[in-house]
Every structure is written in structure tokens, then in C-alpha cells.
Amino acid sequence: MSIQERMRMCRLIEQMEHQKEYSKKIGLENRSTFCEVRMNDTYGNMEDMEK
């Protein structure tokens, strides 16, 4: 993934966090992972992590 693609993805995820209902309506889902652990919250709240 190029730097430009990664930046676009980060911006999209940020917008999805701010507009959750709209994102759900159009079928977008954040499937980000960090060290093979799925992240549900881009702001790092530990209670929202799934293992």
C-alpha cells in the first residue's frame, strides 16, 4: 500500500468514526488490524478491542 493510499484510508476511517450511522447505511465497516488484532475503535479504547 502506498503512502497516498494509506493516508486516504486513514481519512476515510476517521470520517466513518464521525458518521457511524451513514457508514453503516452504505455498508462501510472498519476492519483494521494491528499486530493481527482487530481494532474496532481508531482512538485506541482498549475495551472495544476484539481478540
N, C-alpha and C positions, 0 to 999 in steps of 0.2 A: 504494500500500500504506500503510495507516495505521500509526501508531506501535505500536499494540497488536498488529497482525498481524506487524509486523517483529520485535517482542520475542518473540512466540510462535515464529516461525520460527527465531530465534537460539537459543532454548532447545531446540527440537527438534533442531537441528543439533548442539548441544553434547551432548545425550543420545545421538544417533546415533554421535558420536565415541567415547563411553564404552562403548557397547553395539553394537559393529560386527557381531558375528555375528547378534544378534537383528534388527538393522536390515536386514541382508541377507536374513534368513529371511522377513521380512514385506514385502520389496520396496521399502524406502526407499533412496534414493540422493541424496547431496548434489550438486546441480548448480549450486552457487553460482558467480557470476562477479564479477570486479572489473575494471572497465575492459575488458570483453569478453574477459577471460582467465579460463578455468575454473579454479576453486580446488578442489583435492582435499582439502586439509588446512586446517581452520579456524584452526589455530595458526600458520600462515604459514611452514611449512618450504618453502623455495624448491625443493628437489629434487623435491617432489611436484607441482609446477605443470605443467599441460599448456598448450601454446600452440595 
